[in-house]
Amino acid sequence: MRSEPEDACLLHPPLFWTGVQKNDYGLFLIRYAYLERLIAGIFRMRMPHILSLSALVVATGLVAQPSSQTLEESLRKGTEAIHEGHYEEAENWFRAAVKASPDNAPALMELGVAELGLGRPGEAVDNLRKAITLSPEMPGVSLFLGIAYAQMHRVEDAIATLRREIELDPKNAQAWMWQGVVELQDGHPEKATEPFDRAAELAPNDLNILEYRGKAHSEVAFASYARMAVLDPTSWHVHRVQGQMYSQQNQHKEAIAEFLEAIKLMPNNSDLYEELGSEYRKSSALDLAQQAYSRELELSPNNPIAMYNLAKIDIETNRGAEGLELLRKVTANYANVPATYFYLGLGEFDEGNTNKALAALEKARGMSPEPELAPRIEYELSRVYRKLGRTEDATHAIHEYTRMKEKNAKLNPAVLSAISSGFGSAEVPETEPKNKD
């Protein structure tokens, strides 16, 4: 089991980790439930190919013709057993196929896969190596042999074999993923990130790939932060990272303290004031947030994020004219942020400029806003439509608002937050919007 890095004692333990440094990545490779899903998934994609390969071998005379019926039946029933997760049954059928045709590469490969699924990687390696000798370019055989080597912790053999699969099929996301898993198991997360990133490009919705990719990048980040603390424990960089970690855990008081310490050491860093302002805002200390954003704007004139953040506070605290001036500057130069037009619409409406409010809000609606912002746009549009006497449009907007809110309620809050983070987030409060009419 890998121990926690010695450097970690210099950091606040609750912050600088989520658990990776205490994980034994060997355990990842013994996840037979996942391995079974992988095997079954590949079989679903490749079942016709497996049978056609076997038929080709028979047709070309590489095995005796009289065995063809027994061979094909055994392969078919073995594959069906794999689909159902019955690995012992599958092993029996594939063993029968090998008995009927000892030099049949697909049969040897499938027998090896069944043995792998049963947790017998040593036996799997023997049959997979026979298969790869008979048919070096057969799809999947190098992947499964690489996985078997990984199960046995034969790291160099596993990586070399998985790279061979990637050479044969550069778009094989599972091969890329397993290369990353092996590097991770071997204690090299920095080498694992590239394979995981490539796998994620090829299969962006694969939860296993996303999980492992996140773990690798997290461990690389942890190592970097730990190294920072060793090099200079009192650095403003360390305080900033600590503040960011506290922020992610919604410990805003502690985050504010860290950002203030960083500012003492680096008083002219505008980014620090932006992060400090964000923490004050999350703590509902709007006056202090405004001071931080104002200082950011002094240090970084015409900074669109600072202007946007200041404008939000102005509009939310009934200083619409000041907020509108800032937002118009933002939209003049940065025209593709839905939340900017949302707040522009709010400000225009509060100042009595109904048609300008309508134009801004409809523009925001048409810019594919993030999930948290979209229902707010519909709610505010309903108010504007009512003001203009467009009852049907107002009713439609309210229906959309309700539908979107119900949809958002089903999302994991952490996922919703991740989707909506970054410049342009409307930072929607938990309470319902107040009707200002």
Protein Blocks (a to p, Z undefined) as FASTA:
>chain_A
ZZddfklmmpcfklmpghlmmpcfklmmmmmklmmmmmmmmmmmmmmmmmmmmmmmmmno
pacfklmmmmmmmmmmmmmmmmnopaklmmmmmmmmmmmmmmlmklmmmmmmmmmmnopa
klmmmmmmmmmmmmmmlghjlmmmmmmmmmnopaklmmmmmmmmmmmmmmlmklmmmmmm
mmmmnopaklmmmmmmmmmmmmmmbmklmmmmmmmmmmmmmmmmmmmmmmommbmklmmm
mmmmmmmnopaklmmmmmmmmmmmmmmbmklmmmmmmmmmmnopaklmmmmmmmmmmmmg
hiaklmmmmmmmmmmnopaklmmmmmmmmmmmmmcbfklmmmmmmmmmmnopaklmmmmm
mmmmmnopafklmmmmmmmmmmmmmmnopaklmmmmmmmmmmmmmmmmmpcfklmmmmmg
cehiaoiafbdcddfZZ
